[in-house]
Structures are given as C-alpha cells and as structure tokens.
Amino acid sequence: MNETPPPIVLEIVKLIRENKLGGNEGVILKAIKDDESNIELVFKLGISCAQNNRLSEALFIFNCLQSCVKDDVRISYNLGLVHSLQGNHQGALEAYDLALQIKPDDVETLVNKGATCNDVKNYALALEVLEKAIAIKPKLPEAWSNKGIALNNLNFYHESVLAFDEAIKLNPTYFEAWSNKSVPLNKLKRYAEASEACDKALSLNPDYAEAWSNKGAALNQLKRYEEAMAHYDKALSLKPGYAEAWSNKGNSLHELKRYEEAIAHHDKALILKSDYAEGWSNKGAALNQLKRYEEAIAHYDKALSLNPGYAEAWSNKGSSLHELKRYEEAIAHHDKALSLEADYAEAWSNKGNALHELKRYEEAGAYYDKALGLKSDHAESWSNKGNTLHELQRYKEAIAHYDRALSLKADIDWAYGDLLHTKMKIGSWSNFQEEVKNLAQKLLSQQKITRPFQLLSLTDNAVLHKQCSEIYAQDKYPLNSALGPIPKSVKKDKIRIGYFSPDFRNHAVSFLTAELFELQDKNRFEIIAFSFGADDKSPMRLRLMQAFDRFIVVSNMSDIEVAKLARELHIDIAVDLAGYTKDGRTDIFAYRAAPLQVSYIGYLGTMGAKYMDYLIADKTIIPERLQKFYSEKIAYLPSYQANDRKRIIANRQFTRQELGLPENAFVFCCFNNSYKILPSIFDGWMRILKAVEGSVLFLYAENQWAEENLTKEAEARGVSGVRLIFGQHLPADEYLARYRICDLFLDTSPYNAGTTASDALWAGLPLLTLMGESFPGRVAASLLTAIDLPELITTTQADYEARAIEFAKDPQKMRAIRRKLADNFSNSPLFDTPLFTRNLESAYAMMYARYQADLEPDHIFINQAAV
C-alpha cells in the first residue's frame, strides 16, 4: 500500500496543477529542509514534469534541488536534459559540467554533453568528450553515433562512417545511426550506399522524417532531382517544421534551374529557423544564379554573421563578387574560406577563376593545380585549367585538361566545344567528322556542348548556329529585368549611340571601324564609347579616344552598373561590337542598356537573344531566304563591312628569298587563323597544289604544333611538306606589305576571312572564296561583291578548286583580276568609308524613327546613302 506523501509535497503537486509553481521556491526549499527524505519525492516530481513536457516546472524544481543538494549527479544531469529540451544548449553544458565535477566518469552525462557540443557546432570538444565515454563504456551505441556526427562535421568522413558502423553493430535497429551514416557517405560520393543506408533506416522506422530527407540528399547528388523532391515532401508531411528539408528541397529546385521556387523554399526554411546559416547561404546561391548578386551577397553575409566559420559561404560570396567584377575582393573571400578549410577544393578553383579574369594566368593555373591535388575528380577544375592553358597558348596541355574534364563529367558545360576549338588551333583533326557529328546531335538535343563562337568555324549549318546561340543566351545571359523597362524617351535632335567593346585597341575590330567613328556626323549623332578592355597604350587607342564624343572606361564596373550608366546617359541605340567573342559582356544587353540594341562586326552570327533587336548585314551575307536563322531583325546595308582607309602599308619591299618562298613559283596564301582550316578545305588546297606544278601555300600558323601538324597532313595527302611555307608575325604595316609578294589568297570555309580579307584586298591581292550558308561563310563574298569581283566567289568545292587552278595556270587572267581590283578601289563601296558611314547612319535613323513611332523592330533596307 502506497504511503501518502507529506502535506508539503502535496502542496507542491497542487501548485504544479494550478500552474502556480513559479515564484514558490520557498515551498520546495522548506520541503527539503524539513525532511531529507522529501528530496527523492521532489526529484520524482521534476522527472514527471519533464516527461509530461512541463519543462518550465521541471527546470524550476531541478534548480531548487541543485541549490540545496550539492553532490547528487542525477540533479545536474537532468537539469542539463531539460535545458537541452528547451534549446538552451549553453545552460545544458553548464549543468553537465556540474554533473561531471561530481562524477567525472558518468557515461550518460558524457554522451549527452557530447551530443550538446554537436548541437552548438563545437565538434572538436564533442569528439573529445565522446571518446572519453567510449573509453569507459565501449559498447554504448549512442556514443558511437554521436561520435560519427562529430567526425562528419570535422570532415573526417571515412572515420565517421566507421563510427556509425560501430553504433549499428552494437544496435542493428538503431535507425538514427543508419540515417546519419548516409551523410558522410554522401560526402564520399558513395551515393548508392547512402541511399541504401536511408532505406534501412526507413525499414526500421517509416515515419523517420530525417531519413526521408537524407535519402533526398543522396538522390539529389545522383541528379535524380524529381525523386529527391518527392522524398523531401515525404519528410515534410511527417515534420512540417523541418527547416532543413525545406531548404534541401530548394537545392533540388536550384539544380533544375527553378530558382524562384528554390528561393520560396529557402524562405520557408528561414521562417521556421531564422538562425539557419545554411538556409541563408542556399538562398544566396539561388539569387546568384538569377544574377541578383547584391542580394546574394547580403544573404551570404547573414549566413556568415550566424556562422563566421562557414567556409562555403565565404567562397560563394567570393563568386558573387566575381560576377560583379570585384575580383580582388573575391580573392580575399576565397582566401578566407581556405583559411577555414584548407582542403576546400572548390575554393581553390574559384580563386583560380578570379585570377584568370585578372589575366594572371600562371597564378590561376597554380590554384587549379591545388584544387586538383585535393580533388582529382573535380571536372570543373580540369576544364578551368584548360581555359587558362589555352590563354597561355599551351594548347596541347589545354587539350589534355579538357579531355580529362570530359572523361570525368561528359556533360560538363561548354568543354567539348573548347576542346574541339583548341584542337583546331593546332591542326589536330583526328576523328574530326565524328566529333562534329556528335556535337551537332548534342546541340539538337539542347545540350550545353559548345559556346557559339567555337561552333562558327566547325560547321556551315545555320540551324545549328542559331540553336547554339539560343542555348548559350538562355543559360548564360537570359533577359534580366532587374532594372525594369526603359521609359519612352522624347525624340532628340541628336541620336545618342553607345558603342560597347573590349577591343578599343590594336585589334581587328578597331582596324576596321576606327575611321567610321571619326566620320560619324556629330551634328546628327552623339557617339559614346563604353570600353571594357585593356588599354594597350597604342596609337590606335589614342586615335579611338579622340574619335568619340565621350570615351568611358567601364572595365571595373559590373554589367548591371554599365547598363544602368547607359540608361542614365539616355543612350538611344546600344551597339555591341563583341558579341560572343573574347571578353564580350552580353549581360550588359541582357539588362537592356538602351531601347534599341544592335549587334555588329565583332560576332559573325545571331546572338539568339530576344533583347538584341537588330543585326547589321547585307543581302549577300543574309539573303531574305536565310532570315529565319537569325533571332534579330536584319538591318541591311548595301555593304556590310566598315573599313579604314588610313591603314598604312609599309614601303618595305619583301623579296621571296627572305620569306622562304621559291622565286618563280605561284604563291597561294592564307593568313587566316589556324582554327579556320578544316580538313575539307585543306584537302582542296592539296589538290590545288598537286594540279599547279611548283606552287606553294604560304600560311600563318600561330604555334609550332600547327606548323608540324599541317605539314604532316600535307604529306599524308601526297604533297611535300616543303610546299607549305609559314610566315611569322609582323608589325601591322609590314604584314600588309607582305601580301604584295603573293599571287592569290585562298579563303577558308565555313569561316571566311573577314578583316584578313579586307587586308588582302587593301594590299591589292585577289582573294578566292567558297561561299556557304552561314554568316561567317558569306562574309568574304560580301566584300568581293562590294568591290565588284563576283568572279572570285564560288559556291561549290569543285568550282573553288577549279577556279584556283585556272587562275594559277593563266597569268593573263590573274593579271586582269589584279587590274580590276586596282581599278575598283575608287568606284566601289568596299573602301568608301564616308559612304558606308552615311548608310549606317541611315539605318540608325530608321531604327530610331520606328521606335519613336511605337513600332516594333523590323527588317530595314538601306539601298543608297543618305542625302
């Protein structure tokens, strides 16, 4: 028969039931002082309160007991448990420490202290405490499981798995340990094993939300994003307040490029757990993908305020700073990440990316090497180093790095095109047809296989060109409405034109356009340069700076800042002179820098972006039947390419002997870049050489491998390698003079000579072209049409070869062509820069008039110069 508790204990029970215990310490203290046997009864009341989730009362009782009873380890231990249940980790740790002062080898206290250290992210102390518990009692599964958690967070993933295995061996039904084991398995990329561990946990407890979420994480890594989200949904149905599952589902949505939905899920996580550093960082990553870089940085800052040691957030913030062109700050953030986590391969690689943008290529390569030393299967680092080696013109090494990247990750963005382009630069043509066919198939299935510029020289297929540009624009430079629409401007007396380029220096684009800028009618147009390239201190740079009404250097400004500046300056027409060429900044146009945006001369093709309104061309380059392959409306000029009549040709008279050319041979030449030389056109060249006895082919090869490979390819086709002569790089005026010693320029196809064609014609050298179907395959034909030399335009490979052979064997015909070229200089549009300028201005005026009349862009036809 149970004894009736003393009246004072019954009074405590009554106070608990009436929720009046708080503030009545005296009642408890009196019960203890009146009779020490009451201590046990009061202790049991505290346990009962805790078990019934009346944590405030339990805490009150245990605090009162602790103030009176100094040597009972149970009181401090349970006080720690209650603090822990309330989320007061610091209070829990203090209580556990008091318990351990009383009984240093109390295993339960050690295990709970270790778990609480894990909760406060003091993993080193957790490991120390748990190892002490295990030393005292080796067969305690909870200790091993908590040790696994600590080891995982200290990045000792193998050891973590072993700790969970020990916990499971001691208790095979320990579903929490099975689920937690999946976390380090994921880190070790043992995703299938991670998934199996979660399955085991769920077979033991189908309602364990954490196991559903952890399996989602494994599926996410396996790129089974839809399945991953289904598992997160199951976790959330069991535990709606599970912040980590909300954020993890956001990560799967992120991978599916559903960034707005991802953000909504991260927001839900942060509502539930505002101090969730990973949630803030994950949302920052989604904002970064939406190019909302300033917002992303603010979110990373919030994550770092919660967890200053969060290396990933430091590096991710560095990546957002990188996108804002704040490269030095980006490097500092990657350095901070590396000071926290020296084996963080992605941070080493990200720092390499920033150094690459600063053109510190050797340093960038060293950082990629460091990343690969830590994570040899990091495909992105192999590809990024390939890009750096390419810039260093170490092409064979670059090829090896691209190959390695693709062997690790066959679908790595753009690397396949980078590989093929680099192989073309050294004349490495093994499996060329098969590789181009493979590339075409992947493009048609919407894969991010190549950048548009690399494709132009590989195929004449205009369908593929457009498809590639659209894929690239949508992925890298989608329309961004961050600045909102541009308000309709009042019609101005002067149309304000902004020219945007990285190439206002000694560069092919400037060699063509310098006089155009000088001749533009400053009474009708105000022209402003937005320069985001290097200042090479050249006379050309100085000349260009003087040609514009304003020359603004925007190299250190972010894309959105440049677009905003252009809007503030009320630019009417923004002209992109770079497109998808090196150092182009398409995002400026994605933000809309001006009401009208035009692509001209830098990139020979469609941008595939709806925010580019016009593409300047002529009817030779884009006949009306080919308009469907361009996303822009076409502004048709009588002649496409601007030219600079001030280009100086040196007086130097080269001799054939000094150039290594036979004295009496017919000299075919081609000074186009090596990557434009495809096997098909080279086959034709070799047939031409065989047909024209003693003739030679004078080429420019930018590297020794190209010379070696092209020589081998000639010999493989039965032509002696000595019939290929390679010219060296020369100053611009001497380079032009060198053309005079040649007899006929053989153009490449499908990527024609552009500036080089103008160079040859300007120097008086006829050029024979094979016209294709794509923009770059029709440029030389456009130039020859503009200088009235249609007999130098062919449309089939057979005709191209026959015409070359005919000219070489008929000196009279060759002389007649040279005379016609010389005669046409003064009466044809190609080198009539004032005429070209007036035509271009007429096109600008028509674009502007349509805009002012609230008409959408449409094809424009300029048939004659403005009066």
Secondary structure as UniProt FT lines:
FT   HELIX           7..17
FT   TURN            18..19
FT   TURN            22..23
FT   HELIX           25..34
FT   TURN            36..37
FT   HELIX           38..51
FT   TURN            52..53
FT   HELIX           55..68
FT   HELIX           73..85
FT   TURN            86..87
FT   HELIX           89..102
FT   TURN            104..105
FT   HELIX           107..119
FT   TURN            120..121
FT   HELIX           123..136
FT   TURN            138..139
FT   HELIX           141..153
FT   TURN            154..155
FT   HELIX           157..170
FT   TURN            172..173
FT   HELIX           175..187
FT   TURN            188..189
FT   HELIX           191..204
FT   TURN            206..207
FT   HELIX           209..221
FT   TURN            222..223
FT   HELIX           225..238
FT   TURN            240..241
FT   HELIX           243..255
FT   TURN            256..257
FT   HELIX           259..272
FT   TURN            274..275
FT   HELIX           277..289
FT   TURN            290..291
FT   HELIX           293..306
FT   TURN            308..309
FT   HELIX           311..323
FT   TURN            324..325
FT   HELIX           327..340
FT   TURN            342..343
FT   HELIX           345..357
FT   TURN            358..359
FT   HELIX           361..374
FT   TURN            376..377
FT   HELIX           379..391
FT   TURN            392..393
FT   HELIX           395..408
FT   TURN            410..411
FT   TURN            413..414
FT   HELIX           415..425
FT   TURN            426..427
FT   TURN            430..431
FT   HELIX           432..444
FT   TURN            445..446
FT   HELIX           452..456
FT   TURN            457..458
FT   HELIX           462..476
FT   TURN            482..483
FT   STRAND          495..501
FT   HELIX           508..519
FT   TURN            522..524
FT   STRAND          525..531
FT   HELIX           539..547
FT   STRAND          550..553
FT   TURN            555..556
FT   HELIX           559..568
FT   TURN            569..570
FT   STRAND          573..576
FT   TURN            579..580
FT   TURN            582..583
FT   HELIX           587..590
FT   STRAND          596..599
FT   TURN            610..611
FT   STRAND          614..617
FT   TURN            619..621
FT   HELIX           624..629
FT   STRAND          633..636
FT   TURN            645..646
FT   HELIX           656..659
FT   STRAND          667..670
FT   HELIX           674..676
FT   HELIX           679..691
FT   TURN            693..694
FT   STRAND          696..700
FT   HELIX           704..716
FT   TURN            717..718
FT   HELIX           721..723
FT   STRAND          724..727
FT   HELIX           732..738
FT   HELIX           739..741
FT   STRAND          744..746
FT   HELIX           755..762
FT   TURN            763..764
FT   STRAND          767..770
FT   TURN            776..778
FT   HELIX           779..786
FT   TURN            787..788
FT   HELIX           790..792
FT   STRAND          793..794
FT   HELIX           797..809
FT   HELIX           811..824
FT   TURN            825..827
FT   HELIX           829..831
FT   HELIX           833..852
FT   TURN            853..854
FT   STRAND          860..861
//
